[in-house]
Amino acid sequence: MPPRVLIPLVVAAIAFWVFSIVDCAVQPPTRHRGVSKGAWIAIVVLVPVLGGILWFVLGRSRPQSASRVIAPDDDPNFLGTLKGVSDQDERIRLLEEELARLDSESDEQPKPGEEKPDETGDDDPRDRRGTL
């Protein structure tokens, strides 16, 4: 076999071997099938390419799929804990009443820098000519 083909194959085999060793070492012990974690590391190290192939085909288990997260508006248990629509409508009505009361209070109070108009309706500044 010519060196142009042999050198890239050797480099690829070494890279695969190192990757297999690292992958086997960093996996938690629960992800190792068949034998213990130490035994798999020994197999991958002592049988360079074939050990890596065995690790990926036989020794490495798939991660356990996490349970699907359900959004609150899709969860019937969560929806059952909510109060009825009438309670929400009552709360909205109370908040609207409070907002209307706060608006009416703010309308009665003068803004800073403004004078409160006289209650008599005599707001014409021309009537106050000599009162400065």
Rosetta constraint file for C-alpha pairs under 8 A:
AtomPair CA 1 CA 5 HARMONIC 6.94 0.50
AtomPair CA 1 CA 6 HARMONIC 6.56 0.50
AtomPair CA 2 CA 6 HARMONIC 6.27 0.50
AtomPair CA 3 CA 7 HARMONIC 5.74 0.50
AtomPair CA 4 CA 8 HARMONIC 7.17 0.50
AtomPair CA 5 CA 9 HARMONIC 6.48 0.50
AtomPair CA 6 CA 10 HARMONIC 6.16 0.50
AtomPair CA 7 CA 11 HARMONIC 6.21 0.50
AtomPair CA 8 CA 12 HARMONIC 6.04 0.50
AtomPair CA 9 CA 13 HARMONIC 6.04 0.50
AtomPair CA 10 CA 14 HARMONIC 6.14 0.50
AtomPair CA 11 CA 15 HARMONIC 6.12 0.50
AtomPair CA 12 CA 16 HARMONIC 6.07 0.50
AtomPair CA 13 CA 17 HARMONIC 6.03 0.50
AtomPair CA 13 CA 49 HARMONIC 6.46 0.50
AtomPair CA 14 CA 18 HARMONIC 6.15 0.50
AtomPair CA 15 CA 19 HARMONIC 6.05 0.50
AtomPair CA 16 CA 20 HARMONIC 6.01 0.50
AtomPair CA 16 CA 49 HARMONIC 7.19 0.50
AtomPair CA 16 CA 52 HARMONIC 7.32 0.50
AtomPair CA 17 CA 21 HARMONIC 6.27 0.50
AtomPair CA 17 CA 44 HARMONIC 7.43 0.50
AtomPair CA 17 CA 45 HARMONIC 7.70 0.50
AtomPair CA 17 CA 48 HARMONIC 5.61 0.50
AtomPair CA 17 CA 49 HARMONIC 5.80 0.50
AtomPair CA 17 CA 52 HARMONIC 6.12 0.50
AtomPair CA 18 CA 22 HARMONIC 6.22 0.50
AtomPair CA 19 CA 23 HARMONIC 5.99 0.50
AtomPair CA 20 CA 24 HARMONIC 6.00 0.50
AtomPair CA 20 CA 44 HARMONIC 6.83 0.50
AtomPair CA 20 CA 52 HARMONIC 5.13 0.50
AtomPair CA 20 CA 55 HARMONIC 7.39 0.50
AtomPair CA 20 CA 56 HARMONIC 7.90 0.50
AtomPair CA 21 CA 25 HARMONIC 6.11 0.50
AtomPair CA 21 CA 41 HARMONIC 6.40 0.50
AtomPair CA 21 CA 44 HARMONIC 6.09 0.50
AtomPair CA 21 CA 45 HARMONIC 6.60 0.50
AtomPair CA 21 CA 52 HARMONIC 7.45 0.50
AtomPair CA 22 CA 26 HARMONIC 6.15 0.50
AtomPair CA 23 CA 27 HARMONIC 6.28 0.50
AtomPair CA 24 CA 37 HARMONIC 7.52 0.50
AtomPair CA 24 CA 40 HARMONIC 7.06 0.50
AtomPair CA 24 CA 41 HARMONIC 6.17 0.50
AtomPair CA 24 CA 55 HARMONIC 7.44 0.50
AtomPair CA 24 CA 60 HARMONIC 7.87 0.50
AtomPair CA 25 CA 37 HARMONIC 7.55 0.50
AtomPair CA 25 CA 41 HARMONIC 6.61 0.50
AtomPair CA 27 CA 31 HARMONIC 6.29 0.50
AtomPair CA 27 CA 32 HARMONIC 7.57 0.50
AtomPair CA 28 CA 32 HARMONIC 7.45 0.50
AtomPair CA 29 CA 36 HARMONIC 7.28 0.50
AtomPair CA 29 CA 37 HARMONIC 5.80 0.50
AtomPair CA 31 CA 60 HARMONIC 5.97 0.50
AtomPair CA 31 CA 61 HARMONIC 5.12 0.50
AtomPair CA 31 CA 62 HARMONIC 7.06 0.50
AtomPair CA 31 CA 63 HARMONIC 7.05 0.50
AtomPair CA 32 CA 36 HARMONIC 6.64 0.50
AtomPair CA 32 CA 37 HARMONIC 6.10 0.50
AtomPair CA 32 CA 40 HARMONIC 7.83 0.50
AtomPair CA 32 CA 59 HARMONIC 5.53 0.50
AtomPair CA 32 CA 60 HARMONIC 5.30 0.50
AtomPair CA 32 CA 61 HARMONIC 6.14 0.50
AtomPair CA 33 CA 58 HARMONIC 7.09 0.50
AtomPair CA 33 CA 59 HARMONIC 4.73 0.50
AtomPair CA 33 CA 60 HARMONIC 6.07 0.50
AtomPair CA 33 CA 61 HARMONIC 6.15 0.50
AtomPair CA 34 CA 58 HARMONIC 7.86 0.50
AtomPair CA 34 CA 59 HARMONIC 6.36 0.50
AtomPair CA 35 CA 39 HARMONIC 6.17 0.50
AtomPair CA 35 CA 40 HARMONIC 6.72 0.50
AtomPair CA 35 CA 59 HARMONIC 7.86 0.50
AtomPair CA 36 CA 40 HARMONIC 6.42 0.50
AtomPair CA 37 CA 41 HARMONIC 6.30 0.50
AtomPair CA 38 CA 42 HARMONIC 6.23 0.50
AtomPair CA 39 CA 43 HARMONIC 6.17 0.50
AtomPair CA 40 CA 44 HARMONIC 6.15 0.50
AtomPair CA 40 CA 55 HARMONIC 7.06 0.50
AtomPair CA 40 CA 59 HARMONIC 7.32 0.50
AtomPair CA 41 CA 45 HARMONIC 6.08 0.50
AtomPair CA 42 CA 46 HARMONIC 5.87 0.50
AtomPair CA 43 CA 47 HARMONIC 5.82 0.50
AtomPair CA 43 CA 51 HARMONIC 5.42 0.50
AtomPair CA 44 CA 48 HARMONIC 5.82 0.50
AtomPair CA 44 CA 49 HARMONIC 7.61 0.50
AtomPair CA 44 CA 50 HARMONIC 7.63 0.50
AtomPair CA 44 CA 51 HARMONIC 4.12 0.50
AtomPair CA 44 CA 52 HARMONIC 5.25 0.50
AtomPair CA 44 CA 55 HARMONIC 7.00 0.50
AtomPair CA 45 CA 51 HARMONIC 7.17 0.50
AtomPair CA 46 CA 51 HARMONIC 7.41 0.50
AtomPair CA 47 CA 51 HARMONIC 4.81 0.50
AtomPair CA 47 CA 52 HARMONIC 7.79 0.50
AtomPair CA 48 CA 52 HARMONIC 6.51 0.50
AtomPair CA 49 CA 53 HARMONIC 6.36 0.50
AtomPair CA 50 CA 54 HARMONIC 6.11 0.50
AtomPair CA 51 CA 55 HARMONIC 6.07 0.50
AtomPair CA 52 CA 56 HARMONIC 6.33 0.50
AtomPair CA 53 CA 57 HARMONIC 6.10 0.50
AtomPair CA 54 CA 58 HARMONIC 5.46 0.50
AtomPair CA 54 CA 59 HARMONIC 6.59 0.50
AtomPair CA 55 CA 59 HARMONIC 4.51 0.50
AtomPair CA 55 CA 60 HARMONIC 5.91 0.50
AtomPair CA 56 CA 60 HARMONIC 5.52 0.50
AtomPair CA 70 CA 74 HARMONIC 6.24 0.50
AtomPair CA 70 CA 75 HARMONIC 6.12 0.50
AtomPair CA 71 CA 75 HARMONIC 6.35 0.50
AtomPair CA 72 CA 78 HARMONIC 6.12 0.50
AtomPair CA 72 CA 79 HARMONIC 7.34 0.50
AtomPair CA 73 CA 78 HARMONIC 7.52 0.50
AtomPair CA 73 CA 79 HARMONIC 6.72 0.50
AtomPair CA 74 CA 79 HARMONIC 7.88 0.50
AtomPair CA 75 CA 79 HARMONIC 6.29 0.50
AtomPair CA 76 CA 80 HARMONIC 6.06 0.50
AtomPair CA 77 CA 81 HARMONIC 6.76 0.50
AtomPair CA 78 CA 82 HARMONIC 6.99 0.50
AtomPair CA 83 CA 87 HARMONIC 6.38 0.50
AtomPair CA 83 CA 88 HARMONIC 7.42 0.50
AtomPair CA 84 CA 88 HARMONIC 6.81 0.50
AtomPair CA 85 CA 89 HARMONIC 6.13 0.50
AtomPair CA 86 CA 90 HARMONIC 6.12 0.50
AtomPair CA 87 CA 91 HARMONIC 6.24 0.50
AtomPair CA 88 CA 92 HARMONIC 6.17 0.50
AtomPair CA 89 CA 93 HARMONIC 6.15 0.50
AtomPair CA 90 CA 94 HARMONIC 6.25 0.50
AtomPair CA 91 CA 95 HARMONIC 6.18 0.50
AtomPair CA 92 CA 96 HARMONIC 6.13 0.50
AtomPair CA 93 CA 97 HARMONIC 6.23 0.50
AtomPair CA 94 CA 98 HARMONIC 6.22 0.50
AtomPair CA 95 CA 99 HARMONIC 6.09 0.50
AtomPair CA 96 CA 100 HARMONIC 6.11 0.50
AtomPair CA 97 CA 101 HARMONIC 6.16 0.50
AtomPair CA 98 CA 102 HARMONIC 6.13 0.50
AtomPair CA 99 CA 103 HARMONIC 6.09 0.50
AtomPair CA 100 CA 104 HARMONIC 6.20 0.50
AtomPair CA 101 CA 105 HARMONIC 6.25 0.50
AtomPair CA 102 CA 106 HARMONIC 6.19 0.50
AtomPair CA 103 CA 107 HARMONIC 6.21 0.50
AtomPair CA 104 CA 108 HARMONIC 6.48 0.50
AtomPair CA 105 CA 109 HARMONIC 6.62 0.50
AtomPair CA 106 CA 110 HARMONIC 7.91 0.50
AtomPair CA 109 CA 116 HARMONIC 7.94 0.50
AtomPair CA 110 CA 114 HARMONIC 6.10 0.50
AtomPair CA 110 CA 115 HARMONIC 6.68 0.50
AtomPair CA 110 CA 116 HARMONIC 5.70 0.50
AtomPair CA 117 CA 121 HARMONIC 7.38 0.50
AtomPair CA 117 CA 123 HARMONIC 6.57 0.50
AtomPair CA 118 CA 122 HARMONIC 6.28 0.50
AtomPair CA 118 CA 123 HARMONIC 6.49 0.50
AtomPair CA 124 CA 128 HARMONIC 7.75 0.50
AtomPair CA 125 CA 129 HARMONIC 7.35 0.50
AtomPair CA 128 CA 132 HARMONIC 7.68 0.50
